[in-house]
Amino acid sequence: MSKLSFSVLLLVLFSFSALAQRGSIKGLIIDSVSKAPIEHATIAVVNSKDTSLVSYTLSQKDGSFKLTSLPIDISNRVVISIMQYGTFRKTLKLQSNVITDLGQISLNPRSLKEIVIKGERTAVAVKKDTIEFTAEAFKTRPNAVVEDLLRLLPGVQVNADGSIMFNGKSVNRLLIDGKRFFGNDTKVATKNLDADMLDKIQIYDDREDDPDHRLSDREVGKVINLKMKSKIKRSTLGKVYGGVGTRDRHEIGGILSNFRDTLQVSLIGLSNNLNSTGFSNDELYTMGGFGRSQGGQVNDGTFGGQNWGGGIQSVISGGVNINNDYGTKLRMNLTYFYTGTNTLYNAKNEVLQTTDQTVIDNKGEGTANYDSRKQALTAAIDWKPDTNMRILYTPNFSFQTNPSSYIYTGNSANLQGSINFSNSSQTSNSSGNNFNHNFMFYRKLGHKGTSITVNHSLTLSHDSPYNYSLQDIRSFVSSVPSQLLDRHEDDGSVNNTFGLTVGFYHPITKKIIVELNTNTRYLVIAGRANVFEKNPGSGQYSLFNDTLSKNLVRHWFVQNIKPIFTYKFTDDINIKAAIDLEIQNVTNFFNIDTVRNINKKYQLLFPSFELNIKGFSARYSQSYDLPTIDDLLPTTRVYNAFYRVTGNPNLQANKVSEMHVNYYHYYNDKQVGFNFYGNLYLADNVRITKTTIDSVGVNSSTTLNEGSSVRSDFGFGFSKQFKQRQKWQINFNTNFNGDIRRSDFILNTDKGTQTNYNFSASPTVNFNYSSLLSFNTNYQFGIQSTQYKGVNYAAVNLLTHTVGTDLSLSWPAHFIFDAKYSYNYRPQVGQGFQQSSNIVDLATTFMFLKKDRGQFKLSVYDLFDQNVSIYRYASNNSLITSEQQILRRYFMLTFQYKLSSYK
């Protein structure tokens, strides 16, 4: 074992050993008058010296509570509070491994005229369904952002990608003083707003679209509302930064927010060539060297990089967010974004295809240049004229253009020798417009709990791409001629949807609830392609290619009537049963004189069932899966001499059965969370691709209803947070996830079943010491296995190992030292591809000027210049490996300045 690993192990053992020397408290809370137990009272333990929060919990139904793992080396103050009652306070010194029994605690009901003396800061309070933390009760490092503060809150987990969990549940939205901030992306605020702006952090259930509480507690996510300090409500705050680096790397950007009571205006913008493609992935507070490789080193199957494409990306982006309240009943939000990106790709790939006749080896290399320019405008108008009615209207517009070009060179060979060599190039452009809106009307009716909800949705999407392509294929086999394909393609696609949903909710009794949901959808899906070959005589693209051209239109009308019956045994146990009558009318227009249009009508009954037992739920439902209109087109499309596809107008829809189980529980007093999930999808008469590949690689395919499929995914997670002690804070998380996919296939004369197994495990340990030192380490192990049945194909197993560590030290004063290291290893990567990489990032930050407003940062990304993006998988007796260019080593110097002006 290395010295570093041994030191880390000792640190972990020492920390857990220290945590073992703890005290505990318990007690029973009752009403002083009625002597009835009080549920959901807040029991907070704070440090008597500075009132910083040590731990908290809530009382149970019987009024009891218990808190463990409390520090014994400080003076603790117990504060018990709940609305409409007086507050109980007691200072005590705990003993090691001793449970201090506070006995029966009587709280006095508070009269309406009672005067409450303010002045003591409450670190945590529970108000109905809202948990409220006081920001000043948690110590953060200088220049900390909201994300740093959230990491310190009990029950809060901030993941590596910036997503947030609270008590094991996802945080769906983050608000600023109850207002939207750049849409629903939580990371824009958490990574860019300073922690010292906050007064309170409120966390509550996300019931915006569920006012009648139809969803179970397990299904409901969380909302974080950041309440600003009073002086912030009339201020202008922000930060700007700029950096230059080696290899012509650069970045510039900033955020500026103006707060005027009911009006908020925020501007944000950036420009860089560091693969920082948007505000969600951009950490303004750690500029120049971190988070620039498009995410983690292993993500979605990649070996380095966030997506399969890799590449080096430059971005210019900016936006404005405006919130305004018109009295207490009307709120409006407006967000505009512009994002322009340019991505350069260099990639190579290899596909090994084994058939009953030979082994075909396809290799290629290519370069590409993709541009994207997108403008998006979104708004929200929220009107609540009274407590019984709400109207919400959310329109969205987007406009996008995507010019691109690429050059590709490839060659194929079999066991006898070379098959072909090809040179390809393409230039293209596409422009698209999209509009969608949602109108929601909610109204409570006369009967208690009865309500009606009306939702209208509309989507109008249009895309118009065109491209020029040149493909020079030189064949080395006599059965296939060489080809020079010079084409112009003018395409177009339409995806329009109209939807109207009406829901009626009526509790017949306290235990029986009836719902009636009706849903009408009308969809128009169209795809057009006009393909012309170049005329060698005239030099014009005038030769119409009728096999690749198309003009397809689908009109799809769907109606649903779904009554739902709910029986509540208790508040925590209920069952739901429903029957969904679905009527579909689908017409496919091929617009070809020799091809008959296809019209299908379906009348379907889908039963569904749901069982909820506190944190556990089980669901069963059914749906129908239709073939695409492209698969139905009864023509053969010849793309080149080596590849062709034939449609099948006889394809049928297939029914899919779904089963889901979930369990979630968070032990608030122990800060331990546990969850597991399992999903199963079953389908018969499934559409599968029949592929024929001859000995020289000519590929012909069509689709048939001759298969079945099974898809399942499952996983569990465990988390333990040691945040009771103010100096050391330790979090442990581990997750195990898996999925199994089984599907039939036909390859030449072989008909078999392919099963893909994917499993991953990822334990993580996080340390934080007084906001001076943070140390995080994680290990991720993944295995992908592809196995075959009914055919004599060899199984393929792929392993992935990733070890990561990051450290941040805020010492001495005005200095911050950051370091990240990750080791990635994929032993099965083939010859000619990089199997492993060591990625080291280092940075030193110096803060100066009043209140550390200024900041210089010197950083290096990928010190050893080893970053790589590799993807590898198996399918239908083929093995595919690809490697893409990705951002590699550079040094950078960055300057940041914080702006603040208070009125």
Secondary structure, DSSP 8 states (H G I E B T S, - for coil): --HHHHHHHHHHHHHHHHHHS-EEEEEEEEETTT--B--S-EEEEEETTT--EEEEEE--TTSEEEEEEE-SSS-EEEEEE-TTB--EEEEE---TT-EEEEEEEEE-B--TT------S--SEEEETTEEEEEGGGS---TT-BHHHHHTTSTTEEE-TTS-EEETTEEEEEEEETTEESSTT-HHHHHTTSBGGGEEEEEEEE--TT-TT--S-TTT--EEEEEEE-GGGGEEEEEEEEEEEESTT-EEEEEEEEEEETTEEEEEEEEEESSS--STTT--GGGTTTSS-SSS-SEETTEESSSSTT-BEEEEEEEEEEEEEEETTTEEEEEEEEEEEEEEEEEEEEEEEEE-SS-EEEEEEEEEEEEEEEEEEEEEEEEEEEETTEEEEEEEEEEEEE--EEEEEEEEEEETTEEEEEEEEEEEEEEEEEEEEEEEEEEEE-SSTT-EEEEEEEEEEEEEEEEEEEEEEEEE-STTS--EEEEEEEEEEEEEEEEEEEEEEEEESSSSEEEEEEEEEEEEEEEEEEEEEEE-TTT-SEEEE-TTT-EEEEEEEEEEEEEEEEEEESSSSEEEEEEEEEEEEEEEEE---TTS--EEEEEEEEEEEEEEEETTEEEEEEEEEE---HHHH--SEEEEETTEEEE--TT---EEEEEEEEEEEEEETTTTEEEEEEEEEEEEEEEEEEEEEE-TT--EEEEEEEEEEEEEEEEEEEEEEEE-SSSSEEEEEEEEEEEEEEEEEEEETTEEEEEEEEEEEEEEEEEEEETTTEEEEEEEEEEEEEEEEESS----EEEEEEEEEEEEEE--STTEEEEEEEEEEE-TT--TTS--EEEEEEEEEEEEESGGG-EEEEEEEESTTS---EEEEEEETTEEEEEEE-B---EEEEEEEEEEEEE-
